[in-house]
Amino acid sequence: MKRLFLTSSSFNVATDVAKRLGKKGLRLTCIKTASEVEKGDLWWLKRDQDTLANAGFIVTDYTITGKTKTEIQKDLGSTDIIFFSGGNTFYLLQQIQQSGCADIIRGFVEKGMPYIGSSAGSQIAGPDIWPVYRLDNADQAPKIKGYVGLGLVDFVVFPHWGSDDFKELYLNQRLEHAYTDKHKIILLTDNQYIVIEDDMYKIVEVEK
């Protein structure tokens, strides 16, 4: 069964996700590629990783940057859960394209390996990342070839909805690109996540 957990931020929901998976000690490979071009203190990434570890996962850092398809196939084949962190969605897609690992990720998910996404990691799971456009992100991916995502779901996630930190981004950039009937969009606050099981999905609200 295909199982995905798409979050805005795993910090507030990791414990709830862990309960749904129903088993502690699962090996979780944290693919932090999207964070590689982020500036400043990556406190949010460490916070996510610490929260996942506290929820009972055995967390291992990983990046697809500079890896071959063969290496990625082997490395991810020894994990229980794929986790894509937040960061720059456009850079992440560029690195997926350069490594050629999209089919590998899809293959693992289709065979039942759980996929957890946080922010950019949730956006990349959709069919297209163009609706989540932001100028500073796109500039960090000069070699990107198109905007087709992993296509694990048929909708685009808009994370951090309602957050003051992202208000200007949404009102002044992102909504201009997203205001169309071509895309199915789901808005997520930092206290929500989407559970996908095969072709069924639902939004879960976690109490603060």
Buried (B, 14 or more C-beta within 10 A) or exposed (E): EBBBBBBBBBBBBBBBBBEEBEEEEBEBBBBBBBBBBBEEEBEBBEEBBEBBBEBBBBBBEBBBBEBEBEEBBEBBEEBBBBBBBBBBBBBBBBBBBBBBBBEBBBEBBEEEBBBBBBBBBBBBBBBBBBBBBBEEBBEBBEEBEEBBBBEBBEBBBBBBBBBEEBEEBBEEBBEEEBEEEEBEBBBBBBBBBBBBEEEEBEEBEBEE
